[in-house]
Amino acid sequence: MLAGLLFLIPATFFVIGVVRDRRRLSNAVWLGIALVMLLLLLAEAGRDNPVLSMPLLLAFTLAVLGLLLLPLALLANGVVMVRREGRSLGNLLSLLAGLALLGEMAYFAWGITQPNDWIRGSAFGLFLVSAYIAFLFVSLLLYSVIYGRTGRRHGFDGIVVLGAGLIGDRVPRLLANRLDRALRLYRRDREAGRSPVIVVSGGQGSDEQVSEAFAMSRYLLERGVPEDDVVLEDQATTTEENLRYSKALLAERGLNGRVVAVTNNYHVFRTAVLSRKQGLRLQVIGAPTAWYFVPSAFLREFVALLVRNPVVHGLACAVLMAGGLALTQIG
């Protein structure tokens, strides 16, 4: 009975959270906790049941292999990012993460063999911290995928396209993907008899010749969107401002119905979390991103989410510790 509750309680909180608001960051944590508890319970049940133990053993083997290969994959991605995107700190994230993981693995392998209790303890402690961060990362990644692939895909009154950096006055591929996705949503609703407007949101950076909003509107007009259906918001410099200023412009036009924000897929869930914190009722839909750009981009999103939502640490840590203690009692 107690063993079943260890899975059912976080699973129930996950379902309730999704039903109440899909944009809750805690949904990702409850999903991760439920999956961890399910795996532990299956492992316990599979000790004397080959039907369960063999698939679990295979999954565990693949997970360990993936963990060992992950630093190398991050290093390779980091090299590709530097070559294609430059040496900014954001572009170095996957490279730095790969080096950090290799260093942690090397220290753990060396530290647990040492006679000094402090060294062994620090090696084990570092391993636990790394495992906890990995748990949060995987939980957020899984839920980001779930959020991005569910929800409404039509029937909008307003479509907000979040800006991204320009190349001079030209729309780069990353931003063009967002605009193309917005165009598909716009045309689908027009064909269904609705009259949505597209808000292009983004100010002018120091290295940009025009505002992002101006370049984005020109892109849409060249592709047949009527000028009356394009609204420029050219003051925003952050995602929060993109959302807040765009929503205000829609409200001025009397459009207080269904609104969708379009960004790149790696940025979808953090945008949704930010919209909820601002009390904005809108959905977020993702556009494709170049494969090599996703790891570094999602690492940035992960760090930003954790830094701005420290309460998640306490929730995840407390529930995992409680579940672990309960499992030891069951065993």
matplotlib code that plots the C-alpha trace (Angstrom):
import matplotlib.pyplot as plt

x = [0.0, 2.7, 4.8, 1.9, 1.4, 5.0, 4.2, 0.5, 1.0, 3.5, 1.6, -1.7, 0.0, 1.3, -2.1, -3.8, -1.1, -1.4, -5.2, -5.0, -2.3, 0.1, 2.6, 3.5, 7.2, 6.2, 4.6, 8.0, 9.3, 6.2, 6.7, 10.3, 9.6, 6.7, 9.0, 11.8, 9.4, 7.9, 11.4, 12.3, 9.1, 9.5, 13.1, 11.9, 9.1, 11.5, 13.9, 12.1, 10.3, 12.4, 9.6, 10.2, 13.9, 15.3, 13.7, 14.8, 18.3, 18.5, 17.1, 19.7, 22.5, 21.5, 21.2, 24.7, 26.1, 24.3, 25.7, 29.2, 28.9, 27.1, 30.3, 31.8, 28.6, 28.5, 32.2, 31.5, 28.5, 30.5, 33.1, 30.4, 28.8, 32.1, 32.8, 29.4, 28.2, 31.3, 32.9, 30.3, 29.7, 26.3, 27.8, 30.4, 27.9, 27.8, 31.6, 31.9, 29.2, 31.1, 34.4, 32.6, 31.1, 34.4, 36.0, 33.3, 33.6, 37.3, 37.3, 34.6, 36.5, 39.7, 38.1, 36.2, 39.4, 41.3, 41.8, 41.0, 37.4, 37.1, 38.1, 35.8, 32.9, 33.5, 33.6, 30.3, 28.7, 29.7, 28.2, 24.9, 24.8, 25.4, 22.8, 20.3, 21.0, 20.7, 17.3, 16.1, 17.5, 15.9, 12.6, 12.5, 13.5, 10.8, 8.1, 9.3, 8.8, 5.3, 4.3, 5.5, 3.6, 0.3, -2.3, -4.3, -3.0, -5.7, -8.4, -6.3, -7.2, -3.5, -0.2, 2.8, 6.2, 9.1, 12.1, 15.7, 18.9, 19.2, 22.2, 22.4, 18.8, 18.3, 16.2, 18.4, 17.3, 16.5, 14.1, 12.7, 11.7, 9.5, 8.0, 7.3, 5.5, 3.4, 2.5, 1.2, -0.9, -2.2, -3.1, -4.8, -7.0, -7.7, -8.9, -11.1, -12.8, -11.0, -9.2, -6.1, -3.4, 0.3, 2.3, 6.0, 7.9, 11.5, 13.5, 16.7, 20.1, 23.3, 24.6, 21.3, 20.5, 16.7, 14.5, 13.7, 10.0, 10.6, 12.6, 10.0, 7.1, 8.9, 9.4, 5.7, 4.6, 6.8, 5.0, 1.5, 0.3, -1.8, -0.3, -3.4, -2.8, 0.7, 1.3, 4.8, 6.0, 9.6, 10.5, 11.0, 14.5, 13.6, 11.2, 9.1, 8.8, 8.0, 5.0, 3.8, 4.0, 2.5, -0.4, -1.0, -1.1, -3.6, -5.8, -5.8, -7.3, -9.9, -8.3, -8.6, -9.3, -7.0, -3.4, -0.4, 3.3, 5.7, 9.3, 11.9, 11.2, 14.0, 12.5, 8.9, 8.5, 10.5, 8.3, 5.2, 6.5, 7.2, 3.8, 2.2, 4.2, 3.0, -0.6, -0.9, -3.3, -1.6, -0.2, 3.3, 4.2, 7.7, 9.4, 12.2, 15.8, 19.1, 20.1, 23.5, 22.0, 19.6, 21.9, 23.5, 20.3, 18.4, 21.3, 20.8, 17.1, 17.7, 20.0, 17.6, 14.7, 16.5, 18.0, 14.6, 12.7, 14.7, 11.6, 11.8, 15.0, 13.3, 10.2, 12.2, 14.8, 12.3, 10.0, 12.9, 14.4, 11.0, 10.5, 13.9, 13.4, 10.1, 11.6, 14.4, 11.6, 9.8, 12.9]
y = [0.0, 2.5, 1.5, 2.4, 5.7, 6.7, 6.8, 7.7, 10.9, 12.7, 11.4, 12.8, 16.2, 16.2, 15.5, 18.2, 20.7, 20.1, 20.4, 23.6, 25.3, 23.6, 26.4, 25.5, 24.8, 22.4, 20.1, 19.2, 18.4, 16.2, 14.4, 13.7, 12.5, 10.2, 8.6, 8.1, 6.5, 4.3, 3.1, 2.3, 0.4, -1.5, -2.4, -3.6, -5.7, -7.0, -8.6, -11.9, -11.4, -11.9, -10.3, -7.0, -7.3, -7.8, -4.7, -2.7, -4.0, -3.1, 0.4, 0.8, -0.3, 2.2, 5.0, 4.3, 4.2, 7.4, 9.0, 8.0, 9.3, 12.5, 14.5, 13.5, 14.5, 17.9, 18.5, 17.7, 20.0, 22.7, 22.6, 22.8, 25.8, 27.7, 27.1, 28.1, 30.7, 32.2, 32.2, 34.0, 32.6, 31.3, 29.4, 27.8, 26.3, 22.8, 22.7, 23.9, 21.5, 18.6, 19.6, 19.9, 16.4, 14.8, 16.5, 15.4, 11.8, 11.8, 13.2, 10.7, 7.7, 8.9, 10.2, 7.1, 5.1, 7.4, 6.6, 10.1, 10.4, 14.0, 13.3, 10.3, 12.3, 15.3, 12.9, 11.3, 14.6, 16.0, 12.9, 13.5, 17.1, 16.2, 13.5, 16.0, 18.6, 15.8, 14.9, 18.5, 18.8, 15.6, 16.5, 19.9, 18.5, 15.9, 18.3, 20.9, 18.3, 17.4, 21.1, 21.9, 19.0, 19.5, 22.3, 24.3, 24.8, 27.1, 29.5, 32.5, 36.2, 37.3, 35.8, 37.2, 36.6, 37.0, 38.8, 37.5, 39.1, 40.5, 40.4, 44.1, 44.6, 41.0, 38.3, 35.3, 31.7, 31.4, 34.3, 33.3, 29.9, 31.8, 34.0, 31.0, 29.2, 32.3, 32.6, 29.0, 29.7, 32.9, 31.4, 28.4, 30.7, 33.0, 29.9, 29.0, 32.4, 34.1, 37.4, 37.2, 39.8, 39.2, 41.2, 41.3, 42.2, 43.3, 46.5, 47.6, 46.3, 48.2, 46.1, 46.2, 48.7, 48.6, 47.3, 43.6, 44.4, 46.4, 43.7, 41.1, 43.1, 43.6, 39.8, 39.2, 41.9, 40.5, 37.2, 38.5, 39.5, 42.7, 45.6, 46.0, 42.6, 43.3, 45.2, 46.5, 46.4, 47.8, 48.6, 45.2, 44.0, 40.9, 38.0, 39.4, 42.8, 41.0, 39.3, 42.3, 45.0, 42.8, 41.8, 45.5, 46.3, 43.5, 44.8, 48.3, 46.7, 45.0, 41.5, 39.9, 36.4, 33.6, 34.6, 32.5, 33.4, 31.9, 31.3, 28.6, 25.2, 25.3, 28.6, 27.5, 26.3, 29.2, 31.6, 29.9, 30.0, 33.8, 34.4, 32.7, 34.7, 37.9, 36.8, 36.6, 34.1, 32.8, 29.7, 29.2, 27.3, 26.4, 26.8, 24.5, 25.2, 23.9, 20.7, 21.9, 24.9, 23.1, 21.7, 25.0, 26.9, 24.5, 24.6, 28.4, 27.9, 25.4, 27.7, 30.7, 28.7, 27.4, 30.8, 32.5, 29.7, 28.5, 27.1, 24.2, 23.0, 22.6, 20.8, 18.3, 17.7, 17.3, 14.9, 12.8, 12.5, 11.5, 8.9, 7.5, 7.1, 5.4, 3.0, 2.0, 1.2, -0.9, -2.8]
z = [0.0, 1.0, -2.0, -4.3, -2.6, -3.3, -7.0, -6.8, -4.7, -7.0, -10.1, -8.7, -8.0, -11.6, -13.1, -10.9, -11.8, -15.5, -15.3, -13.3, -15.4, -17.8, -17.3, -13.7, -13.2, -10.4, -13.0, -14.3, -10.8, -9.9, -13.3, -12.5, -9.0, -10.2, -12.8, -10.2, -7.8, -10.5, -11.6, -8.0, -7.3, -10.5, -9.6, -6.2, -7.8, -10.4, -8.0, -8.1, -11.4, -14.7, -16.8, -15.0, -14.2, -17.7, -19.2, -16.2, -16.4, -20.0, -19.3, -16.5, -18.7, -21.4, -18.9, -17.5, -21.1, -21.9, -18.8, -19.7, -23.3, -22.3, -21.5, -24.9, -26.7, -24.9, -25.8, -29.4, -29.5, -27.8, -30.6, -33.3, -31.5, -31.3, -35.0, -36.2, -33.7, -32.1, -28.7, -26.5, -23.0, -24.1, -27.0, -24.7, -22.2, -23.7, -23.9, -20.3, -19.1, -20.8, -19.1, -15.8, -16.1, -17.0, -14.1, -11.7, -12.9, -12.7, -9.1, -8.0, -9.4, -7.7, -4.5, -3.4, -3.5, -1.1, 2.6, 3.7, 4.9, 3.9, 0.3, 0.0, 1.5, -0.8, -3.8, -2.8, -2.0, -5.4, -7.0, -5.1, -6.1, -9.8, -9.7, -8.2, -10.9, -13.5, -12.1, -12.4, -15.9, -17.2, -15.5, -17.1, -20.5, -20.5, -19.4, -21.9, -24.7, -23.3, -23.0, -26.5, -28.1, -26.4, -26.3, -28.8, -32.3, -33.8, -32.9, -31.8, -31.7, -31.4, -32.4, -30.6, -32.2, -29.8, -31.3, -31.6, -32.7, -36.3, -38.6, -39.4, -40.7, -41.8, -40.2, -39.5, -39.8, -36.0, -36.1, -39.6, -38.1, -35.5, -38.2, -40.5, -37.6, -36.9, -40.6, -40.6, -37.5, -39.1, -42.4, -40.8, -38.7, -41.7, -43.7, -40.8, -41.0, -38.0, -38.2, -36.0, -35.8, -35.5, -33.0, -33.8, -30.6, -30.2, -29.7, -31.4, -30.1, -30.2, -33.1, -35.1, -37.9, -37.2, -34.5, -34.5, -34.8, -38.0, -39.6, -38.6, -39.9, -43.3, -43.4, -42.9, -45.3, -48.1, -47.6, -48.1, -44.6, -44.8, -43.1, -40.9, -39.5, -38.3, -35.0, -34.1, -30.5, -30.8, -27.2, -25.5, -24.6, -22.6, -22.9, -20.0, -21.8, -25.1, -23.4, -21.3, -24.0, -26.7, -24.5, -23.7, -27.5, -28.1, -25.2, -26.8, -29.9, -27.7, -28.3, -24.9, -26.1, -27.0, -27.5, -28.5, -28.3, -30.8, -30.0, -30.7, -29.2, -26.6, -25.2, -25.0, -21.5, -19.8, -21.8, -20.6, -16.9, -17.3, -18.8, -15.8, -13.3, -15.0, -14.9, -18.6, -20.2, -23.3, -24.8, -26.2, -29.3, -30.5, -33.9, -35.1, -34.2, -35.7, -34.0, -32.9, -31.2, -29.0, -26.2, -25.4, -25.7, -23.4, -20.9, -20.8, -20.3, -17.5, -15.6, -16.0, -14.7, -11.6, -10.7, -10.9, -9.2, -6.1, -4.5, -6.9, -5.3, -1.9, -3.3, -5.3, -2.6, 0.2, -1.7, -3.0, 0.4, 1.9, -0.8, -0.4, 3.4, 2.8, 0.3, 2.8, 5.4, 2.9, 2.0]

ax = plt.figure().add_subplot(projection="3d")
ax.plot(x, y, z, "-o")
ax.set_aspect("equal")
plt.show()
